[in-house]
Amino acid sequence: MKKKRTLGEWARSRDGQKLFVIVTFMIVPLVLLFVFTYLPFGEMFGYSFFNMKYTGARKFVGLKNYAKVFQRDDCFKALKLSLYYMVGSVVQLALALYLATVLSFKIKGGSLFKGFMFFPYLINGIAIGFIFKFFYTRGFVFDSVLQWCGFELENLPYWLKDQRINNWSLVGTSVWRYFGQNMVLFIGAIMSVDSDLYEAAMLDGANKFQQFRYIILPSIKTIITLNVILSITGSLSAFEPPYVITSGANGTGTYFVVMHEIAHTQQKVGLASAMAIVLLAIILAATGLQKLFFKYVFRSAEDEDIHAGRKREKKLAGIKAKQLRAKKGGRL
């Protein structure tokens, strides 16, 4: 009969040490995640029900802070600015998908071009803000380039002051920085598609657009969904370009910039916490709606492909049946 091991013997054994290592590697990151993520979030959620500063007395106000988020003009107008960044994210994804499709195939200098396009994503956001602040300044880089193209400086707008165009200028900064990341993700997904599918499609007479529509898009739908979710949620929380380039002046203050102003300048910590919770709810709702939308779109595309496949099979079966009847008629 096998002798039963004591707890100390089991702990010194290979099985005990293996379990100890597994539990240790699980506990450490979970503790860090709780301490630096979930605990601060819980504290912030509690702050949202108080009228308070960073120091001093607190006054419980219930849901009044949440009501103020929708009553204050600066909060609501800042939230509407996210629409600019959402439009920019659509342009960003379309450009990234187009370039990824082109660069996924063997072209001369493709690797160098990928590196150039991805490089802006590696630069610190604050540094990019200072670069574009200089770039858009009146009479500097961008205006100089346009003057070389024949434009007069007097006819050019103030890219960071004119409220008809300054938010689009900031959106262009975000597109320039992030589309390289989307492009690399798309390239990785496209290059994982089986090359035999392209050869079969070419034998069937499919052109490049048809290959893109019926082979590439269905194969990378997971990455498309991921990139769209990241881009839309990122547009709701845009902060670095408006904060560094314009400091939120001239109608460029996004939701995060206004929240920063309320929390750190006006010292309204409770209201800023409520703004953060409201933004989280909006992001979660937007993410859920996007998932449902793409689930419906891709399911419809799959149903269409299945229907087309069945139709093609029926057509082939009819042709074969005619050929068999023709052979039988020839024998008679």
Residue pairs with C-beta under 8 A, 6 or more apart in sequence:
5 13
10 16
11 17
11 20
44 273
44 276
44 277
45 273
45 277
47 269
47 270
47 273
48 65
48 66
48 270
48 273
48 274
48 276
48 277
49 60
49 61
49 62
49 63
49 65
49 270
50 58
50 59
50 60
50 61
50 65
50 269
50 270
51 58
51 59
51 60
51 61
51 64
51 65
51 268
51 270
52 58
52 59
52 269
52 270
53 267
53 268
53 269
54 267
54 269
58 270
61 270
65 270
65 271
65 273
65 274
66 274
66 277
66 278
68 75
68 271
68 274
69 75
69 271
69 274
69 275
69 278
70 76
74 253
74 258
75 255
75 258
75 275
77 251
78 253
78 254
78 255
78 257
78 258
79 255
79 282
81 167
81 238
81 251
81 252
81 253
81 254
81 255
82 235
82 236
82 238
82 254
82 255
84 167
84 168
84 170
84 171
85 171
85 174
85 234
85 235
85 236
85 238
85 254
86 232
86 235
86 236
87 171
88 171
88 172
88 174
88 175
88 235
89 175
89 228
89 231
89 232
89 234
89 235
90 231
91 175
92 174
92 175
92 178
92 179
92 182
92 231
93 179
93 182
93 224
93 227
93 228
93 231
95 175
95 179
95 183
96 179
96 180
96 182
96 183
96 186
96 227
97 182
97 183
97 186
97 224
99 117
99 179
99 183
100 182
100 183
100 184
100 186
100 187
100 190
101 186
101 190
101 212
101 216
103 110
103 113
103 114
103 183
103 187
104 187
104 190
104 191
114 183
114 184
114 187
117 179
117 180
117 183
118 180
118 181
118 183
118 184
119 180
120 128
120 176
120 177
120 180
121 177
121 178
121 180
121 181
123 177
125 177
125 240
125 241
125 244
126 240
126 244
128 173
128 177
128 240
128 241
128 244
129 173
129 240
129 241
129 243
129 244
129 245
130 244
132 169
132 173
132 241
132 245
133 160
133 244
133 245
133 246
134 140
134 141
135 141
135 142
136 142
136 159
136 160
136 169
136 245
137 160
138 158
138 159
139 153
142 159
143 153
143 156
146 156
147 153
157 164
157 165
158 166
159 165
159 166
159 169
160 166
160 169
160 245
160 246
160 250
160 252
161 250
162 250
163 250
163 251
166 246
166 250
166 251
166 252
167 251
167 252
170 238
170 241
170 242
170 245
170 246
170 252
173 241
173 245
174 235
174 238
174 241
178 231
178 234
182 227
182 231
185 223
185 226
185 227
186 220
186 223
186 224
186 227
188 223
189 219
189 220
189 222
189 223
190 216
190 219
190 220
192 219
193 215
193 216
193 219
193 220
197 215
197 219
198 211
198 215
201 210
201 211
201 214
201 215
202 211
206 214
214 305
217 224
217 301
218 298
218 301
218 302
218 305
221 294
221 298
224 294
225 290
225 291
225 294
228 290
228 294
229 287
229 290
229 291
232 286
232 287
232 290
233 283
233 286
233 287
236 255
236 279
236 282
236 283
236 286
237 255
237 256
237 279
237 283
238 254
238 255
238 256
239 254
239 256
239 257
239 260
242 248
242 252
242 253
242 254
242 257
243 256
243 257
243 260
245 252
246 252
247 257
248 254
248 257
248 258
248 261
253 261
255 275
255 279
258 275
259 272
259 275
259 276
259 279
260 272
262 268
262 271
262 272
262 275
263 269
263 272
263 273
